[in-house]
């Protein structure tokens, strides 16, 4: 997990210090914690989502809402902005795909890639990339339903209830399923089928369309490497310098007016 702590920075603190003479000591910790929390809220809800829209192409609502806030308290006037480390329906955690965009480097394995690997289709350390025939949404991602159909057809779904049985009907349906997997592995069970020879097709997942086939996923041993795109720390520090003094003054006025 990566996060950032928000409190009065040195330069912002210098401005705040000039106005402390006439402020009762009892007010200071409450004003400081309120200012830190409000600054963190603006960073998480406005500044960083705006930056994501600027540097990413069509970020999803889940990505824009992937930040969480830990409010400051009177005893600890430091607020925290962090990336959520949970995932809906056991999907991909936001920190897994945002971290490479913040720090650069290779991306972590996605959940559907783990399914393909556990099912024997995807070798250890390999990654899966959308192929030419992939049907993607406006954000460039597979829909959950589409990916589930792929995993079910290739017998690599995590949920055993979603895999096919070994009945004659199931084997017939599997043979006629629109998706099938191709792996570099030979001489072992892959997706419920024993592979005895190597396919001429590039490793991946394909979709049958009449007499033709189209690549939906392409397996590659080369790790996708990202350059730094989201200046998480830089944006947060800039906004803190700009907003903290004003938020502190506002908090002081509100407290004294009670």
C-alpha positions as CSV (number, residue, x, y, z in Angstrom):
1,X,0.0,0.0,0.0
2,X,1.2,3.5,-0.7
3,X,-0.2,6.6,1.1
4,X,0.6,10.2,2.0
5,X,0.3,11.9,5.4
6,X,-1.1,15.5,5.3
7,X,-0.3,18.0,8.0
8,X,0.9,21.6,8.0
9,X,4.1,21.7,5.8
10,X,7.0,24.0,6.7
11,X,6.2,26.8,4.3
12,X,2.4,26.6,5.1
13,X,3.2,26.3,8.8
14,X,5.2,29.6,8.6
15,X,2.1,31.4,7.4
16,X,0.0,29.8,10.1
17,X,2.5,30.7,12.8
18,X,2.2,34.4,12.0
19,X,-1.4,34.3,13.1
20,X,-1.0,32.2,16.3
21,X,-0.4,35.1,18.8
22,X,-4.1,35.9,19.1
23,X,-5.3,32.4,19.0
24,X,-6.1,30.6,22.3
25,X,-3.9,27.5,22.9
26,X,-7.0,25.3,23.3
27,X,-8.0,26.1,19.7
28,X,-4.8,25.1,18.0
29,X,-5.0,21.3,18.0
30,X,-8.7,21.4,16.8
31,X,-7.9,23.9,14.1
32,X,-4.8,21.9,13.0
33,X,-6.7,18.6,12.8
34,X,-9.6,20.1,10.9
35,X,-7.3,21.9,8.4
36,X,-5.4,18.6,7.8
37,X,-8.6,16.6,7.3
38,X,-10.2,19.1,4.9
39,X,-7.0,19.4,2.9
40,X,-6.8,15.6,2.6
41,X,-10.4,15.4,1.5
42,X,-9.8,17.9,-1.3
43,X,-6.8,16.0,-2.4
44,X,-8.6,12.6,-2.5
45,X,-11.9,13.9,-3.9
46,X,-10.9,16.7,-6.3
47,X,-7.2,17.2,-6.9
48,X,-6.0,13.6,-7.6
49,X,-9.2,12.5,-9.5
50,X,-8.7,15.6,-11.7
51,X,-5.1,14.5,-12.3
52,X,-6.2,11.0,-13.1
53,X,-8.6,12.4,-15.7
54,X,-5.7,14.4,-17.2
55,X,-3.1,11.6,-17.4
56,X,-5.3,8.5,-18.0
57,X,-7.6,7.8,-20.9
58,X,-11.1,7.4,-19.7
59,X,-10.4,6.3,-16.1
60,X,-13.3,4.3,-14.6
61,X,-15.4,5.5,-11.7
62,X,-13.8,2.8,-9.6
63,X,-10.4,4.3,-10.3
64,X,-11.5,7.8,-9.6
65,X,-13.0,6.7,-6.3
66,X,-10.0,4.5,-5.3
67,X,-8.6,6.8,-2.6
68,X,-9.5,6.7,1.1
69,X,-9.0,9.2,3.9
70,X,-8.0,8.7,7.5
71,X,-9.0,11.9,9.3
72,X,-6.7,13.8,11.7
73,X,-7.5,14.0,15.4
74,X,-6.9,16.6,18.1
75,X,-4.1,14.4,19.6
76,X,-2.7,13.5,16.2
77,X,-3.3,16.3,13.7
78,X,-2.1,14.4,10.7
79,X,-4.6,13.2,8.0
80,X,-3.8,10.4,5.6
81,X,-4.6,9.9,1.9
82,X,-4.2,6.3,0.7
83,X,-5.2,4.0,-2.1
84,X,-7.8,1.4,-1.1
85,X,-6.4,-2.1,-0.7
86,X,-9.6,-4.0,-1.0
87,X,-11.3,-5.2,-4.1
88,X,-14.9,-5.8,-5.1
89,X,-15.9,-9.5,-5.7
90,X,-12.3,-10.5,-5.2
91,X,-11.3,-8.5,-8.2
92,X,-8.1,-6.5,-8.7
93,X,-7.1,-4.2,-5.9
94,X,-6.7,-0.5,-6.9
95,X,-3.2,-0.3,-5.5
96,X,-2.1,-3.2,-7.7
97,X,-2.8,-1.2,-11.0
98,X,-2.2,2.3,-9.7
99,X,1.2,1.6,-8.1
100,X,3.0,1.1,-11.4
101,X,1.5,4.4,-12.7
102,X,2.8,6.2,-9.6
103,X,6.2,4.6,-9.3
104,X,6.8,3.1,-12.7
105,X,7.8,-0.5,-13.4
106,X,6.0,-3.7,-14.0
107,X,2.4,-4.3,-13.1
108,X,1.2,-7.0,-10.7
109,X,-0.6,-10.1,-11.7
110,X,-4.3,-9.6,-12.2
111,X,-6.9,-11.9,-10.8
112,X,-7.9,-13.4,-14.1
113,X,-4.3,-14.1,-14.8
114,X,-4.0,-16.1,-11.6
115,X,-7.0,-18.1,-12.7
116,X,-5.4,-18.8,-16.0
117,X,-2.2,-19.8,-14.3
118,X,-3.8,-22.0,-11.7
119,X,-5.8,-23.7,-14.5
120,X,-2.5,-24.5,-16.3
121,X,-2.9,-22.1,-19.3
122,X,-0.7,-19.2,-18.3
123,X,3.0,-20.0,-17.4
124,X,4.4,-18.6,-14.1
125,X,5.6,-15.0,-14.6
126,X,3.8,-14.5,-17.9
127,X,1.1,-11.9,-18.5
128,X,-2.0,-11.8,-20.7
129,X,-2.7,-8.8,-22.9
130,X,-5.9,-8.0,-25.0
131,X,-5.7,-9.4,-28.5
132,X,-7.0,-8.0,-31.7
133,X,-10.4,-9.7,-31.3
134,X,-11.0,-8.5,-27.7
135,X,-14.3,-6.8,-26.9
136,X,-13.4,-4.0,-24.5
137,X,-15.5,-1.3,-22.8
138,X,-14.9,2.4,-23.2
139,X,-12.1,2.3,-20.6
140,X,-10.2,-0.4,-22.5
141,X,-11.1,-3.2,-20.0
142,X,-12.9,-6.6,-20.4
143,X,-16.3,-6.6,-18.9
144,X,-16.7,-8.9,-15.9
145,X,-19.3,-11.0,-17.8
146,X,-17.0,-11.4,-20.8
147,X,-14.0,-12.4,-18.7
148,X,-16.1,-14.9,-16.7
149,X,-17.3,-16.6,-20.0
150,X,-13.6,-16.9,-21.1
151,X,-12.6,-18.5,-17.8
152,X,-15.6,-20.8,-17.8
153,X,-14.9,-22.0,-21.4
154,X,-11.3,-22.6,-20.7
155,X,-12.0,-24.4,-17.3
156,X,-9.9,-21.9,-15.4
157,X,-12.5,-20.2,-13.2
158,X,-11.7,-20.1,-9.5
159,X,-15.2,-21.2,-8.6
160,X,-15.6,-24.9,-9.3
161,X,-19.3,-24.5,-9.9
162,X,-18.5,-22.3,-13.0
163,X,-16.2,-25.0,-14.5
164,X,-17.5,-27.6,-16.9
165,X,-17.9,-31.3,-15.8
166,X,-16.4,-34.2,-17.7
167,X,-19.8,-35.5,-19.0
168,X,-20.3,-36.2,-22.7
169,X,-22.6,-33.2,-22.9
170,X,-20.0,-31.0,-21.2
171,X,-17.2,-32.2,-23.5
172,X,-19.4,-31.6,-26.5
173,X,-20.3,-28.1,-25.3
174,X,-16.7,-27.3,-24.5
175,X,-15.7,-28.4,-28.0
176,X,-18.2,-26.0,-29.5
177,X,-17.6,-23.2,-27.0
178,X,-16.7,-19.9,-28.7
179,X,-13.5,-19.6,-26.6
180,X,-10.5,-21.9,-26.3
181,X,-7.1,-21.6,-24.8
182,X,-3.7,-22.2,-26.3
183,X,-0.7,-22.8,-24.0
184,X,3.0,-23.4,-24.5
185,X,2.8,-26.3,-22.1
186,X,2.8,-29.8,-23.5
187,X,2.6,-33.2,-21.8
188,X,0.3,-32.1,-19.0
189,X,-3.3,-31.4,-18.1
190,X,-4.3,-27.9,-19.1
191,X,-7.8,-26.5,-18.5
192,X,-9.1,-30.1,-18.0
193,X,-7.5,-31.4,-21.2
194,X,-4.2,-33.3,-21.6
195,X,-2.0,-31.5,-24.1
196,X,0.3,-33.8,-26.1
197,X,1.7,-31.4,-28.7
198,X,2.4,-27.8,-29.1
199,X,-0.1,-25.6,-31.0
200,X,0.9,-23.6,-34.1
201,X,-1.0,-20.7,-32.6
202,X,0.5,-18.0,-30.4
203,X,-0.2,-18.8,-26.8
204,X,-3.4,-17.1,-25.7
205,X,-7.2,-17.3,-25.7
206,X,-9.1,-17.3,-29.0
207,X,-12.8,-16.9,-30.0
208,X,-14.4,-18.9,-32.8
209,X,-16.4,-16.8,-35.3
210,X,-17.7,-19.1,-38.0
211,X,-14.8,-20.6,-39.7
212,X,-12.3,-18.0,-38.4
213,X,-10.8,-17.5,-35.0
214,X,-9.7,-14.2,-33.4
215,X,-7.2,-13.6,-30.6
216,X,-8.9,-12.4,-27.4
217,X,-5.9,-12.7,-25.1
218,X,-2.3,-13.0,-26.0
219,X,0.2,-14.5,-23.5
220,X,3.6,-13.0,-23.3
221,X,6.7,-13.7,-21.2
222,X,7.6,-10.0,-21.4
223,X,6.5,-8.0,-18.4
224,X,4.5,-4.9,-19.2
225,X,6.5,-1.9,-17.9
226,X,4.9,1.4,-17.2
227,X,6.5,4.8,-17.0
228,X,5.5,7.1,-14.1
229,X,2.3,9.0,-15.1
230,X,0.4,9.9,-11.9
231,X,2.4,12.3,-9.6
232,X,0.6,11.2,-6.5
233,X,3.0,12.8,-4.0
234,X,3.7,15.9,-6.1
235,X,0.0,16.8,-6.5
236,X,-0.7,16.2,-2.8
237,X,2.2,18.3,-1.6
238,X,1.3,21.2,-4.0
239,X,-2.4,21.2,-2.9
240,X,-1.3,21.1,0.8
241,X,0.9,24.1,0.4
242,X,-2.0,26.0,-1.4
243,X,-4.9,25.0,0.9
244,X,-3.6,24.3,4.4
245,X,-3.1,27.9,5.6
246,X,-6.6,29.0,4.4
247,X,-8.2,25.8,5.9
248,X,-6.4,26.5,9.2
249,X,-7.7,30.1,9.3
250,X,-11.2,29.0,8.4
251,X,-11.2,26.3,11.2
252,X,-10.0,28.9,13.8
253,X,-12.8,31.3,12.9
254,X,-15.4,28.6,13.0
255,X,-14.2,27.3,16.4
256,X,-14.0,30.8,17.9
257,X,-17.5,31.6,16.6
258,X,-19.1,28.7,18.5
